[in-house]
Amino acid sequence: MMKKTNDIYIIHNLDITKYKTLIDEIINLQENNVIHYIKANSLLFLILAQLFEDINLSESQMQTKSLANDLKFYFDVNYAEKLILKDIAKKFGIHPNYLTRIFHEKFHLSPKQYIMQLK
């Protein structure tokens, strides 16, 4: 279960034994050949899939968080310019209301509040 925090990379209460088993399996691959390379990569993908499943992370959540971070970066770089949310939303290919909603969900501030803090 992922704890509500600004840092999305902290995962609490995760049973790590299954991950350790898979990681040990990768480490124990002795030979340096194509078969073991492919097996190591498949185990790595299995670890990632299991992690996504355990924390219930969906692709749409990742895209939303990424978009919010992209918007924040855009604001950080361009805050000195005259920023118009309608124009920024158009630049990102989204509706201005959606821009405001995802930014607020991620950073607990409206884009306008965030920009004012930067200035």
Backbone as a chain_set.jsonl record, in Angstrom:
{"seq": "MMKKTNDIYIIHNLDITKYKTLIDEIINLQENNVIHYIKANSLLFLILAQLFEDINLSESQMQTKSLANDLKFYFDVNYAEKLILKDIAKKFGIHPNYLTRIFHEKFHLSPKQYIMQLK", "coords": {"N": [[0.84, -1.175, 0.0], [0.618, 2.172, -0.872], [1.731, 4.987, 0.819], [0.186, 8.134, 1.349], [1.869, 10.769, 0.154], [4.066, 13.439, -0.807], [6.264, 12.495, -2.077], [6.356, 10.119, -4.348], [7.778, 7.812, -4.401], [8.163, 6.386, -2.113], [7.4, 3.478, -0.525], [5.349, 1.804, 1.619], [4.834, -0.941, 3.895], [5.304, -3.215, 2.24], [5.605, -6.472, 1.104], [8.622, -7.819, 0.893], [9.83, -10.254, 0.422], [9.195, -11.854, -1.835], [10.306, -10.308, -3.831], [12.996, -10.342, -3.145], [13.587, -13.026, -3.577], [13.331, -13.206, -6.381], [15.309, -11.382, -7.167], [17.571, -12.625, -6.099], [17.58, -14.827, -7.768], [18.28, -13.646, -10.201], [20.857, -12.741, -9.565], [22.155, -15.163, -9.179], [22.499, -16.184, -11.694], [24.934, -17.513, -13.53], [26.422, -17.831, -15.95], [27.585, -15.924, -18.729], [25.784, -15.39, -21.117], [23.529, -15.246, -23.943], [21.085, -16.495, -23.316], [20.957, -16.392, -20.475], [21.034, -13.636, -20.168], [18.602, -12.877, -21.336], [16.873, -14.244, -19.61], [17.466, -12.925, -17.177], [16.528, -10.357, -17.772], [13.821, -10.933, -18.161], [13.111, -11.692, -15.588], [13.558, -9.292, -14.278], [11.562, -7.697, -15.456], [9.376, -9.087, -14.45], [9.643, -8.507, -11.731], [9.162, -5.728, -11.802], [6.521, -5.721, -12.81], [5.201, -7.059, -10.74], [5.632, -5.27, -8.651], [4.222, -2.977, -9.582], [1.676, -4.083, -9.549], [1.394, -4.683, -6.796], [1.383, -2.141, -5.602], [-0.742, -1.112, -6.782], [-0.641, 0.522, -9.083], [-1.598, 2.28, -11.856], [-1.502, 2.728, -15.432], [-2.71, 5.092, -16.26], [-2.558, 6.622, -13.93], [0.208, 6.996, -13.769], [0.664, 8.51, -16.094], [-0.811, 10.814, -15.508], [0.544, 11.783, -13.209], [3.025, 12.237, -14.356], [2.39, 14.164, -16.264], [1.562, 16.246, -14.587], [3.999, 16.753, -13.323], [5.462, 17.558, -15.573], [4.087, 19.887, -16.217], [4.64, 21.422, -13.925], [7.43, 21.689, -14.202], [7.461, 23.193, -16.562], [6.253, 25.551, -15.623], [8.185, 26.277, -13.711], [10.374, 26.894, -15.318], [9.414, 28.893, -16.99], [8.254, 30.923, -15.466], [8.73, 33.66, -15.32], [7.71, 34.705, -17.591], [4.678, 35.921, -19.219], [2.189, 33.979, -18.279], [-0.477, 32.166, -19.506], [-3.057, 30.169, -18.652], [-4.878, 28.915, -20.402], [-3.493, 28.978, -22.833], [-1.251, 27.449, -22.164], [-2.43, 25.008, -21.557], [-3.383, 24.368, -24.098], [-0.952, 24.074, -25.407], [-0.039, 21.749, -24.167], [-1.956, 20.043, -25.007], [-4.36, 19.606, -23.643], [-7.406, 20.207, -21.75], [-8.02, 23.342, -20.137], [-9.296, 23.153, -17.592], [-8.743, 20.513, -16.864], [-5.973, 20.622, -16.699], [-5.684, 22.324, -14.455], [-6.939, 20.729, -12.511], [-5.366, 18.265, -12.377], [-2.91, 19.306, -11.668], [-3.453, 20.491, -9.199], [-4.256, 18.211, -7.739], [-1.844, 16.841, -7.532], [0.029, 18.676, -6.403], [-1.297, 20.155, -4.508], [-1.937, 22.791, -4.794], [-3.278, 25.435, -6.771], [-2.471, 25.989, -10.244], [-2.155, 28.747, -10.672], [-1.713, 29.719, -8.048], [0.701, 28.444, -7.529], [2.409, 29.568, -9.464], [2.356, 32.215, -8.607], [3.706, 31.935, -6.168], [6.224, 31.281, -7.124], [7.003, 33.665, -8.318]], "CA": [[0.0, 0.0, 0.0], [1.428, 3.369, -0.956], [1.333, 6.027, 1.756], [-0.041, 9.433, 0.727], [3.01, 11.634, 0.397], [4.48, 14.147, -2.011], [7.281, 11.676, -2.715], [5.639, 8.914, -4.758], [8.688, 6.675, -4.473], [8.229, 5.727, -0.811], [6.364, 2.446, -0.47], [5.295, 1.232, 2.957], [4.128, -2.217, 4.094], [5.456, -4.055, 1.059], [6.244, -7.756, 1.383], [9.787, -7.84, 0.005], [10.413, -11.594, 0.27], [9.069, -12.316, -3.223], [11.262, -9.541, -4.629], [14.328, -10.851, -2.817], [13.727, -14.318, -4.264], [13.57, -12.943, -7.805], [16.62, -10.728, -7.293], [18.569, -13.684, -5.883], [17.611, -15.648, -8.982], [19.072, -12.89, -11.187], [22.253, -12.741, -9.113], [22.705, -16.514, -9.305], [22.749, -16.544, -13.089], [26.397, -17.536, -13.569], [27.029, -17.706, -17.264], [27.386, -14.675, -19.437], [25.364, -15.708, -22.475], [22.259, -14.647, -24.352], [19.979, -17.12, -22.583], [20.902, -15.825, -19.121], [20.696, -12.224, -20.323], [17.156, -12.807, -21.554], [16.221, -14.679, -18.374], [17.62, -11.843, -16.197], [15.604, -9.288, -18.152], [12.444, -11.358, -17.909], [12.911, -11.62, -14.137], [13.446, -7.868, -13.94], [10.208, -7.28, -15.834], [8.472, -9.718, -13.496], [9.744, -7.699, -10.511], [8.455, -4.466, -12.043], [5.087, -6.006, -12.914], [4.719, -7.382, -9.398], [5.637, -4.02, -7.89], [3.089, -2.177, -10.04], [0.467, -4.737, -9.059], [1.326, -4.553, -5.34], [1.05, -0.775, -5.186], [-1.95, -0.765, -7.519], [-0.311, 1.666, -9.929], [-2.111, 2.101, -13.209], [-0.849, 3.546, -16.457], [-3.31, 6.429, -16.267], [-1.996, 7.354, -12.801], [1.568, 7.39, -14.119], [0.595, 9.582, -17.074], [-1.278, 12.013, -14.826], [1.628, 12.292, -12.378], [4.054, 12.715, -15.261], [1.896, 15.402, -16.842], [1.624, 17.259, -13.532], [5.415, 17.109, -13.182], [5.841, 18.313, -16.77], [3.524, 21.231, -16.062], [5.422, 22.109, -12.89], [8.707, 22.042, -14.81], [7.18, 24.291, -17.489], [6.062, 26.755, -14.803], [9.468, 26.621, -13.098], [11.264, 27.461, -16.337], [8.808, 30.039, -17.681], [7.446, 31.742, -14.558], [8.97, 35.09, -15.546], [6.9, 35.079, -18.763], [3.244, 36.045, -18.958], [1.64, 32.642, -18.466], [-1.936, 32.087, -19.62], [-3.368, 28.741, -18.521], [-5.542, 28.441, -21.609], [-2.446, 28.751, -23.831], [-0.407, 26.345, -21.689], [-3.235, 23.794, -21.745], [-3.372, 24.086, -25.539], [0.401, 23.6, -25.72], [0.054, 20.374, -23.673], [-3.011, 19.243, -25.627], [-5.38, 19.261, -22.646], [-8.35, 21.266, -21.399], [-7.53, 24.123, -18.985], [-9.836, 22.632, -16.326], [-7.995, 19.296, -16.557], [-4.652, 21.094, -16.265], [-5.814, 22.805, -13.075], [-7.288, 19.611, -11.623], [-4.259, 17.343, -12.131], [-1.851, 20.029, -10.955], [-3.893, 20.633, -7.805], [-4.229, 16.885, -7.11], [-0.457, 16.442, -7.271], [0.814, 19.631, -5.609], [-2.187, 20.785, -3.516], [-2.013, 24.22, -5.111], [-3.697, 25.667, -8.151], [-1.339, 26.493, -11.018], [-1.997, 30.191, -10.432], [-1.075, 29.881, -6.737], [2.094, 28.002, -7.647], [3.141, 30.574, -10.225], [2.521, 33.395, -7.729], [4.769, 31.615, -5.215], [7.509, 31.351, -7.838], [7.337, 35.076, -8.55]], "C": [[0.886, 1.239, 0.0], [0.859, 4.426, -0.007], [1.2, 7.351, 1.017], [1.087, 10.367, 1.128], [3.331, 12.365, -0.89], [5.521, 13.356, -2.764], [6.657, 10.336, -3.064], [6.517, 7.676, -4.754], [8.872, 5.969, -3.133], [7.066, 4.749, -0.727], [6.449, 1.785, 0.898], [4.543, -0.098, 2.935], [4.154, -3.116, 2.861], [6.191, -5.325, 1.452], [7.396, -7.938, 0.405], [10.352, -9.235, -0.239], [10.317, -12.095, -1.169], [10.039, -11.576, -4.139], [12.685, -10.046, -4.398], [14.589, -12.164, -3.539], [14.048, -14.11, -5.749], [14.938, -12.292, -8.036], [17.741, -11.742, -7.081], [18.704, -14.561, -7.121], [18.436, -14.955, -10.083], [20.555, -12.949, -10.835], [22.914, -14.101, -9.335], [22.887, -16.991, -10.74], [24.249, -16.403, -13.333], [26.987, -17.241, -14.944], [26.673, -16.383, -17.919], [27.035, -15.001, -20.892], [23.968, -15.134, -22.725], [21.085, -15.21, -23.557], [19.85, -16.529, -21.181], [20.577, -14.333, -19.147], [19.184, -12.053, -20.474], [16.402, -13.212, -20.289], [16.305, -13.585, -17.304], [16.658, -10.697, -16.507], [14.158, -9.676, -17.904], [12.133, -11.324, -16.412], [12.782, -10.171, -13.681], [12.058, -7.337, -14.292], [9.162, -7.885, -14.902], [8.466, -8.943, -12.174], [8.966, -6.402, -10.681], [6.946, -4.673, -12.126], [4.491, -6.29, -11.542], [4.635, -6.125, -8.534], [4.456, -3.142, -8.29], [1.784, -2.764, -9.527], [0.305, -4.531, -7.554], [0.947, -3.153, -4.881], [-0.16, -0.234, -5.942], [-1.74, 0.493, -8.369], [-0.79, 1.392, -11.346], [-1.389, 3.037, -14.174], [-1.413, 4.958, -16.46], [-2.804, 7.258, -15.097], [-0.594, 7.847, -13.13], [1.556, 8.545, -15.104], [0.157, 10.883, -16.421], [-0.169, 12.614, -13.977], [2.739, 12.879, -13.242], [3.634, 14.048, -15.87], [1.95, 16.526, -15.814], [3.071, 17.708, -13.321], [5.911, 17.914, -14.376], [5.32, 19.747, -16.696], [4.313, 22.048, -15.04], [6.764, 22.557, -13.458], [8.524, 23.229, -15.768], [7.006, 25.599, -16.717], [7.383, 27.224, -14.203], [10.389, 27.336, -14.088], [10.724, 28.784, -16.89], [8.058, 31.012, -16.771], [7.605, 33.242, -14.787], [8.17, 35.612, -16.745], [5.461, 35.325, -18.321], [2.61, 34.699, -19.289], [0.117, 32.697, -18.456], [-2.299, 30.602, -19.66], [-4.02, 28.158, -19.764], [-4.5, 28.116, -22.689], [-1.543, 27.573, -23.448], [-1.144, 25.024, -21.89], [-3.242, 23.393, -23.218], [-2.014, 23.518, -25.948], [0.574, 22.132, -25.306], [-1.049, 19.467, -24.223], [-4.092, 18.795, -24.668], [-6.303, 20.453, -22.416], [-7.817, 22.031, -20.18], [-8.049, 23.622, -17.636], [-9.092, 21.371, -15.894], [-6.6, 19.656, -16.07], [-4.707, 21.504, -14.793], [-6.068, 21.653, -12.112], [-6.099, 18.704, -11.33], [-3.116, 18.018, -11.395], [-2.215, 20.147, -9.475], [-3.855, 19.291, -7.076], [-2.806, 16.487, -6.706], [0.235, 17.362, -6.27], [-0.003, 20.393, -4.567], [-2.177, 22.31, -3.601], [-2.594, 24.343, -6.51], [-2.466, 26.135, -8.93], [-1.089, 27.979, -10.78], [-1.315, 30.452, -9.091], [0.401, 29.522, -6.813], [2.935, 29.047, -8.376], [3.376, 31.826, -9.383], [3.613, 33.158, -6.688], [6.145, 31.704, -5.87], [7.955, 32.794, -8.019], [7.674, 35.739, -7.243]], "O": [[1.814, 1.333, 0.803], [-0.336, 4.718, -0.028], [2.016, 7.659, 0.148], [1.237, 10.711, 2.3], [2.901, 11.941, -1.963], [5.658, 13.521, -3.977], [6.447, 9.501, -2.184], [6.039, 6.588, -5.074], [9.67, 5.036, -3.039], [5.902, 5.134, -0.84], [7.498, 1.269, 1.285], [3.716, -0.339, 2.055], [3.138, -3.706, 2.492], [7.262, -5.272, 2.056], [7.173, -8.184, -0.781], [11.274, -9.383, -1.041], [11.264, -12.699, -1.672], [10.538, -12.146, -5.11], [13.476, -10.161, -5.335], [15.685, -12.389, -4.053], [14.932, -14.768, -6.298], [15.634, -12.622, -8.996], [18.743, -11.724, -7.796], [19.804, -14.985, -7.478], [19.193, -15.606, -10.802], [21.401, -13.177, -11.7], [24.103, -14.172, -9.644], [23.382, -18.095, -10.968], [24.773, -15.289, -13.341], [27.947, -16.479, -15.066], [25.607, -15.812, -17.688], [27.879, -14.9, -21.782], [23.324, -14.607, -21.818], [20.186, -14.464, -23.17], [18.745, -16.2, -20.749], [19.914, -13.827, -18.241], [18.572, -11.201, -19.829], [15.4, -12.588, -19.939], [15.326, -13.338, -16.599], [16.046, -10.135, -15.599], [13.354, -8.844, -17.483], [11.023, -10.969, -16.013], [11.984, -9.864, -12.796], [11.453, -6.608, -13.507], [8.159, -7.238, -14.602], [7.411, -8.746, -11.571], [8.194, -6.02, -9.801], [6.179, -3.885, -11.572], [3.401, -5.816, -11.222], [3.679, -5.943, -7.78], [3.759, -2.617, -7.422], [0.887, -2.028, -9.116], [-0.795, -4.238, -7.083], [0.258, -2.999, -3.873], [-0.556, 0.921, -5.779], [-2.567, 1.405, -8.365], [-0.423, 0.386, -11.953], [-0.752, 4.008, -13.766], [-0.669, 5.921, -16.644], [-2.632, 8.47, -15.234], [-0.241, 8.982, -12.81], [2.355, 9.472, -14.971], [0.692, 11.944, -16.74], [0.045, 13.826, -14.013], [3.324, 13.904, -12.894], [4.449, 14.963, -15.976], [2.344, 17.645, -16.144], [3.339, 18.898, -13.161], [6.695, 18.848, -14.211], [6.015, 20.695, -17.062], [4.614, 23.22, -15.266], [7.19, 23.687, -13.218], [9.337, 24.153, -15.781], [7.548, 26.632, -17.109], [7.673, 28.42, -14.186], [11.095, 28.275, -13.722], [11.495, 29.686, -17.217], [7.297, 31.846, -17.264], [6.696, 34.012, -14.475], [7.98, 36.82, -16.892], [5.072, 34.985, -17.203], [2.509, 34.328, -20.458], [-0.495, 33.209, -17.519], [-1.904, 29.876, -20.572], [-3.736, 27.019, -20.136], [-4.611, 27.102, -23.378], [-1.125, 26.798, -24.308], [-0.556, 24.04, -22.338], [-3.12, 22.212, -23.545], [-1.943, 22.584, -26.748], [1.244, 21.363, -25.996], [-1.074, 18.269, -23.939], [-4.681, 17.728, -24.846], [-6.009, 21.57, -22.842], [-7.226, 21.426, -19.285], [-7.323, 23.66, -16.643], [-8.837, 21.174, -14.706], [-6.102, 19.05, -15.122], [-3.876, 21.081, -13.99], [-5.487, 21.601, -11.029], [-5.835, 18.396, -10.167], [-2.429, 17.386, -10.592], [-1.373, 19.926, -8.604], [-3.46, 19.238, -5.911], [-2.599, 15.871, -5.661], [0.949, 16.889, -5.386], [0.553, 21.197, -3.819], [-2.381, 23.011, -2.609], [-2.419, 23.451, -7.34], [-1.512, 26.629, -8.329], [0.06, 28.415, -10.698], [-0.436, 31.309, -9.001], [1.247, 30.204, -6.236], [4.045, 29.368, -7.949], [4.45, 32.425, -9.431], [4.363, 34.077, -6.358], [7.111, 32.147, -5.249], [9.138, 33.108, -7.891], [7.984, 36.93, -7.216]]}, "num_chains": 1, "name": "protein.A"}
